[in-house]
Amino acid sequence: MDTRAPFDFVTLPAARSSKPRRNGRTMMIDDGLPLGHTADLMAMAGDYVDLAKIKTGTARLYTRENLQAKLALYRQSQVRSFLGGQFHEYILATQGEAALPRFYDEALSLGFETIEISDNVVPLTAPQRVAQIRAAVATGLTVFGEVGSKETLNDPSLLVDQARDCFDAGAELVLVEAAELVENGKLRAGTIELLMRQLDMTRVMIELPGPWIAEVRSCDIESMKKTLISVLGPDVNLANVAASTLIDTEAARVGLGTAGPGTSSH
């Protein structure tokens, strides 16, 4: 059996990292992928995905057996799965902070090692964000903090403050809400430049927008992806990548995508 890569005479950029990655991570959204689809996807594209977000509160709609089987498939491919932050928000909004320890215990018992803490729909004060991250970390969970709000849209420096609060509280990574980075479907370059100056970008994941953001089209998502790779290099941390575009996203990172080889020359 010939195990050579197809077209192995084509050299890929030496700067592109391989798993396990400290930088250049790709986070995929899992919005309910069937087990067979997940298995096939990992066999085909597992080398190009590092994190899988179990979107919003969809974990509640699986059987326990199916959810744990899915997490096992991700572990086999060295993909870390985690619970999306809006599930945490839902528990907080409907049952209050007293229910959060039970949420953390259940996440651990199911096999999750990581959760996201965000405030997309349930606003958090800075002290609340810090306290919730610290409480989750104290249970043994790893936490990703998401930052962004209407206020930070008007004052991007607040994004930096929120990110620093997350790191100080013990978050491993910070995800920057996509809506903060897009204006009329275009990348807010000034905000990106501010993040690059003020934060360790190996610990920051830039979320791509999706159809849940008004006026964002598929071509806008592709344009933003290409711009981020061009500006931050092939090892930019990208979040909210659709499962169907994992290989295409990697192609963009290494210069084999529609933008051509120039995007990976950072």
C-alpha positions, 0 to 999 in steps of 0.5 A: 500500500502506497502511504505517500501523501498525494502530490507529496512533491508539493512542499507545505509551509514549514511554519505550519504546526502539527498536533498537539498545537500550542498555536494555530488551533482550529475550533470546529462547531458541532451542532449535532453531527451524527456519530457516523458523520463524526467518525468519518470526519475525524478519519478524513480531517482529524489532523486539522481540527484541535477543538470541538464545541458542542454548540449551545445546549445541544448536549442536553438533547443527546442520549447519554450513550451517544454523547459519550460515544461522540466525546470518545471519537474526538479523544481518539483523534486528539480533539478536545471537546467542550461545552459551548458557553450558552449552555452555562448561560442557560443554567444561570438564567433558569436555575441561578448560580446555585445550580452551576456546581451541579452543571460542572459535576455533570460535565465532568462525569460525562467526560468533558474536561473543558467548558466555555463561560460566556455572556452572549445572552445573559450579561455578566459583570466583571466580578461575576465573570471572574468568580464563575471562571474560578469556581469552574476551575476549582472543580477541575475543569479547564475554562475558555472565556468568551469576551465581547458585548455591545459596550466593547463594540464601541470601545474595543479596549474593553475587550482587552480588559475582559480578556485579562480578567479571564486570564487572571481568573484562570482561563486557558484560552479566550475566544473573541466574539465574532460580532465584535470583529465584523462591521457591515460584513467586513473585518474591524482591522483596528480591533484586531490590531489592538488585540495583537498589541495587548494580548498573547495571541497564542492564548486568543482564538478569533471566532469566525462569524456565521449565519446567526449574525445579521448581514454576514454572508458566506463570502464574508466569512471566507473573506474574514478567514483569508484576512486573518490568515494574511494578517496573523499568519497560518498559525492564527487560532480560528474558532467557529469553523464549520465541520464542512470546511475543515480541510478547506480552512487548512488549505487556506492556512497553507496557501492551497486555498482560493486566495493562493500561496500569498496568504500563508507567507506571513 
